[in-house]
Amino acid sequence: MIAIQDRLFPHMRCFGCGPDNAEGLRLKSFPDGPRRAVAEFLPWPAHDNGLGYLNGGIIATVLDCHSAAAVMQHADEQGWGPLPGAALAYVTAGLDLSYRRPAPLHDPVSLVAEVQEASEDAITCAVRLEYDGKVRAEATALWKRWRAR
C-alpha cells in the first residue's frame, strides 16, 4: 500500500512528513478506514529529550504531520483539492497538545489520527501517539482551507 504522503504530496519538503526531504523524519501514514490514518514512527537517537525519552518537539511534529495525512486523505476523498495558487488544500491553524507520559526513544511508537469534523472550510482531527497500549501524547489539530493571497 502506498503512503498517503507519497500519493498526495510526493514532492513536499516538510521536515516531518515530506517525501522529498531526505533529512526529515520521513513519516509514512496509511488509510485505516474512513476518516482514519495510522502510522509507526521509529525515533532516532538524535531525538533524545536529554533524559532518554522522545523529545516533545519531535512528538508535536509527528502528531501535526500525521494529522495532516488524515486530513488530506479525507479532503481528497471529498474532492476538496488545493485551491488555485495553494500548494496544499489545508494548513495547520492550531494544535492543542497534551503530553500524558514519556514516550520511548528506542522503540517504534504508533500514531492514530481520526477526522472528527469536516467542512470545506475547516477540518478537525484527533491524533495520538501510543506505546505499549498507552497514550503518550494526544492532540486536537485544526486545519483551515489554504486560500492563496
N, C-alpha and C positions, 0 to 999 in steps of 0.2 A: 504494500500500500504506500502511496506517495504522501509525504508530509504536507500538511496544509500550507506551510511556508513555501515549500518547493513548488507547489501547484499554483498558488495565488500571487506570490510576490518573489519569484526566483532571483531577481536582481537587486533586492533590498539589501542595504548595508547596515541595518540595525545591529547594534552591539549584541543584543540578547537573542534575536531570532532571525537575523538576516542571513540567508543562504550565501550571499555574496560577500561575507565578511569572515575571512579566514582566521582573524584574531578574536572574533567574537565568541559568544557562548554556544552558538550553533544549535539552539533549541529546536527540536522537531516535535510537532504536535500532530495528533491524528484524530479524525472524527470518531465519536463513540456514541452514535445515536443522534437524534435531533437535538440541536441546541447544546451539545456537549462535546468536549475535546479532552483527550488525555495525553500525557507525555511522561517520559522518565528523563531525569537530569542527573548526570554524574558530576558532582563538584570536582574541581581541580585543587591541588594543594595550595595554589595561589589564592583561593577563595576563603582562606582561613580568617576568622574574625579576631585572631590573636589568642584565642583560648581553646583552639582545636575544634571549633564548630564552624558551620557555614555562615559566612558574613551576611548581615542583614541587608546590605545594599544589593548583593547578588540575589538574595531571596526576593526583594522587591522587583528587581529587573525580570527574573523569570516569571513571577506572578503577572506582572504587567504584560510581558510578551506572550505568555500562554493565554491570557485572556484575549489578547489580540487575535490569536488563532481562532478561538471560538467565535468571536465577534465577526471576523472577516469571513469565516465559513458560513455563518448564518446570513450575513449580508449578501454573500454570493448566491446562496440558495433563494433569497428573496428577490434577486435581480437588482440589488442596491449597490451597483458598482461605483467606482470613483467618478465624481463629477468632473466636468471639463476643467483642466488645469490642476487637478489634485492627484497626487501620486498614490494615495490610498483612499478608500471610501470613508474611513473613520480614523480619528486620532484620540489618544487618551486625554480626557478632560479632568479626570480625578481618579485617585487610587486611595481608598480608605483601608489601611493595612493594620492588622494586629498580629503580633508575634506571640505564639502560645507556649512554645517550649523550644529548646535548642534543636537544631537540625544537624545531622551528621555531615562531616566533611569528606569522609572516605567511602561512603556508600551511596548508591543511587536513591533518589527521592522521587516520589510520584507527584504529578500535578494533575488536577482535575479542574476544569472550567465549565460553567453552565450559564448560558444566556438566561437571564431572569425576566427582563422586559425588553421589548424591541419595537422601535418605530423607525421610519426612515430618517428621522432627525437625531435619535439617540438610542444607544443600546447599553443596558446594564448587565454586568456579568459577575457572578460569584466565582471566585477562584481560590484554590487552597493547595498547600504543599503538605504532603503526608509522608511519614516514615514509620515503619513498624506498626501500622494500623492506627497511628495517632496524628492528628492535625498539628503541624508545627507552626504554620502561619496561614492566615486566610485574609482575603481582601474582597472588597466590592470595587469593581472597576467601572467607571462611567466613560463611555466612548461617545463622541459627538461627530456628526457628519462634517467632513472636511470640505469647506467651501473656499476655494482659492479666491484671494482678494487681489 
